[in-house]
């Protein structure tokens, strides 16, 4: 018994699915700070003990390293009667 061909009109084509656009990831606090104003990069060296304490403080406070450094700079500026950062 010969098999008859299925007419092309009877075949269904899968319609292309719409792909939802992927949401852009929210910027990190560092990225937001850089977008808000121009930042200058400063580097410094600390002892391993100071680094450990800084990392513990960062974890306990829930603040970013940049936020803690900004807070430290504001304290330093205040001590020397200099204007504080926003």
Buried (B, 14 or more C-beta within 10 A) or exposed (E): EEEEEEEEEEEEEEEEEEEEEEEEEEEEEEEEBEEEEEEEEEEEEEEEEEEEEBEEEBEEEEBBEBBBBBBEBBEEEEEEEEEEEE
